[in-house]
Amino acid sequence: MGIASNLNAIKQILPEGITLVAVSKTKPDEMIMEAYEAGQRDFGENKVQDLVSKKERLPADIRWHMIGHLQSNKVKYLASFVHMIHAVDSMKLLRVIQKEAEKNNRNISCLLQLRIAREDTKYGLTREEIIQLTSGKEFRTLNRVVFCGLMGMATYTDNEDQIREEFRMLTDVFYKLKNGVFRKDDSFKERSFGMSGDYRIALSEGSTMLRIGSSIFGPRNH
C-alpha cells in the first residue's frame, strides 16, 4: 500500500473534527509530497532544524507542528511560522514562547504535555505540576500563548488496559482544567493522544488529535 492509500484508510475511520498530524520526521520530501498531494496538510517534526529546513522547501500552506521536546533556546527559529507546539512542559519554555510570539507579532498555539506513561519518560508535567502551573499568577500574563489543550504519550506496551487507563487520566485532567481555569477559553479543546500503535484505542477514548507516522509512511528510518 502506498502513502495515499494508507492515509485514506486512516481518514475513513476518523470521526469528524479529529486532527490527523502526519509524523514526517526522518522522511524525505518526496514522501511528504505524496501525503500532501493526497490532501494532508498537518505534518509533525520532532527536531527544530528539520522542521525549519522542510518548511523552506515544501509548500507554504503546510501546517507545521513541533511535536518533539523543544529547548527554549530553539524557539526563536520556529516562532514566526509554527502552527502548534505540542510538548510544552515548563514555565521557562512558556516565557520564551511568549517573548518570541511578541517579537513576531503573532499568537502561538501550544499544548501542555502531561506525563501519563509509567515509563521514566524525561518530559511532561505531572497532574499536580500542571494544576500548579495553570493556577499561578504568571500563567495569566501569557497573552500571546494560545492554550489549545493537553498532549500525552502512553507507555510503549501491548497492555491495552494500561494504555486506556493512561489516556483516561489525560482526559480526566483535561476536564478538570476545562471546567476550571480554562472554562471561558474556547481554544482549550484538544486532547492529543494516540500514535500508530494505539490510535484506535485513542479514538475510542476521546482523542481529538492523532500523531501518526509509520502507519502512513511505513516503518521508521533511524
C-alpha positions in Angstrom: 0.0 0.0 0.0 1.3 3.5 -0.8 1.2 6.6 1.3 -2.0 8.0 -0.3 -3.9 4.7 0.3 -2.6 4.4 3.9 -3.8 8.0 4.6 -7.2 7.4 3.1 -7.6 4.1 5.1 -6.9 6.0 8.3 -9.1 9.0 7.4 -12.0 6.7 6.6 -12.2 5.7 10.3 -11.7 9.2 11.8 -14.8 10.8 13.3 -15.5 14.4 12.3 -13.4 17.1 13.9 -10.3 14.9 14.5 -7.0 16.4 13.5 -4.5 14.0 12.0 -0.9 15.1 12.2 1.3 13.1 9.8 4.6 12.5 11.6 7.1 13.2 8.9 10.3 13.1 11.0 13.2 11.4 9.2 11.0 11.2 6.0 12.3 12.7 2.7 10.5 15.5 0.9 9.1 13.1 -1.8 7.2 11.1 0.8 5.8 14.2 2.4 4.8 15.5 -1.0 3.0 12.2 -1.7 0.9 12.7 1.5 0.4 16.4 0.6 -0.9 15.5 -2.8 -3.3 13.1 -1.1 -4.7 16.1 0.8 -2.7 16.0 4.0 -1.8 19.5 5.4 -0.8 18.9 9.1 2.8 17.5 9.5 4.8 16.9 12.7 8.5 17.1 13.2 10.5 16.5 16.4 13.7 18.4 15.5 13.7 22.2 15.0 16.4 22.0 12.4 14.4 19.5 10.2 11.2 21.5 10.7 12.8 24.8 9.6 14.5 23.3 6.5 11.5 21.4 5.4 9.3 24.5 5.8 11.7 26.3 3.4 11.5 23.6 0.8 7.9 22.4 0.9 4.5 24.1 0.1 3.7 27.2 2.0 0.2 26.0 3.1 1.6 23.1 5.2 0.7 23.5 8.9 3.9 22.5 10.8 3.6 21.0 14.2 6.6 20.8 16.6 5.9 17.5 18.3 9.3 16.8 20.0 10.8 18.1 23.1 11.6 21.8 22.5 14.6 23.5 24.1 13.8 27.1 25.0 16.9 28.4 23.0 15.5 27.0 19.8 12.0 28.6 20.0 13.2 31.6 18.0 13.8 29.5 14.9 10.2 28.5 14.5 8.3 31.3 16.3 7.4 33.1 13.0 5.6 30.2 11.4 5.0 27.2 13.6 1.3 26.1 13.6 1.4 24.4 17.0 4.0 23.5 19.7 2.9 20.2 21.2 5.1 19.3 24.1 5.2 22.3 26.4 6.4 21.1 29.8 7.7 24.1 31.8 7.1 27.7 32.7 10.6 28.5 31.5 9.6 27.4 27.9 6.3 29.3 28.1 8.2 32.5 29.0 10.3 32.1 25.9 7.4 31.3 23.6 5.6 34.4 24.9 8.6 36.6 24.2 9.2 35.2 20.7 5.5 35.5 19.9 5.6 39.2 20.9 8.7 39.7 18.7 6.9 38.1 15.7 3.6 39.9 16.5 1.6 36.7 16.4 0.0 34.3 18.9 1.4 30.8 19.2 -0.8 27.8 19.8 0.5 25.3 22.3 -0.4 22.0 24.1 0.7 21.3 27.6 2.4 17.9 27.9 1.0 15.7 30.7 3.2 12.8 31.7 0.9 9.8 31.6 3.3 6.9 30.8 4.6 4.7 33.6 8.0 4.7 31.9 10.6 7.1 33.2 9.9 9.4 30.3 12.0 12.5 30.8 9.4 15.0 29.7 5.9 16.1 30.6 4.3 17.7 33.7 2.6 15.6 36.4 -1.1 16.3 37.2 0.0 18.3 40.2 2.5 20.4 38.3 0.0 21.2 35.5 -2.6 22.3 38.0 0.0 24.4 39.9 1.4 25.9 36.6 -2.1 26.9 35.3 -3.3 28.4 38.5 -0.2 30.6 39.1 -0.2 34.4 38.6 2.4 34.3 35.9 0.4 32.0 33.8 -2.3 34.7 33.3 0.3 37.1 31.8 1.0 34.8 28.8 -1.3 36.7 26.5 0.5 35.6 23.3 0.3 31.9 24.0 -2.9 30.2 22.9 -3.5 27.1 25.1 -5.3 24.5 22.9 -5.3 21.5 25.3 -3.2 18.7 26.6 -0.9 16.2 24.9 0.4 12.9 26.2 2.1 9.6 25.2 1.1 6.3 26.6 3.5 3.7 27.8 5.0 1.6 25.0 3.3 -1.7 25.9 0.9 -4.3 24.4 -1.3 -4.0 27.5 -4.4 -2.3 26.1 -6.0 -1.8 29.6 -2.9 0.1 30.7 -3.0 2.3 27.6 -6.7 3.0 28.1 -6.1 3.9 31.7 -3.3 6.4 30.8 -5.5 8.0 28.1 -8.3 8.3 30.6 -6.0 10.0 33.0 -5.3 12.7 30.4 -9.0 13.1 29.7 -9.7 13.5 33.4 -7.1 16.2 33.8 -8.3 17.9 30.7 -11.8 18.2 32.0 -10.6 19.4 35.4 -8.8 22.3 33.6 -11.6 22.8 31.1 -14.1 23.2 33.9 -11.7 25.3 35.9 -9.1 27.7 34.7 -10.0 27.3 31.0 -13.8 27.4 31.4 -14.1 30.6 29.4 -11.5 29.6 26.8 -12.9 28.2 23.6 -9.5 27.4 22.2 -8.8 24.9 25.0 -10.3 21.8 23.4 -7.7 19.4 22.2 -6.9 16.0 23.8 -3.9 15.0 21.8 -3.0 11.3 22.3 -2.7 8.3 20.0 0.1 7.2 17.6 0.4 4.5 15.0 0.3 1.6 17.6 -2.6 2.8 19.7 -4.7 5.3 17.7 -7.7 3.1 17.6 -7.8 2.9 21.4 -7.1 6.7 21.5 -10.2 7.3 19.2 -12.4 5.2 21.5 -11.1 7.2 24.5 -12.0 10.6 23.0 -8.8 11.8 21.4 -9.2 14.9 19.2 -5.7 14.8 17.7 -3.6 11.9 16.5 0.1 11.9 15.7 0.7 9.1 13.2 3.9 8.2 11.3 4.7 4.6 10.4 1.0 3.7 9.6 1.2 6.4 6.9 4.8 6.4 5.8 5.8 2.9 6.6 8.5 1.8 9.1 10.7 4.4 10.6 14.2 5.0 9.2 16.6 5.8 12.0 
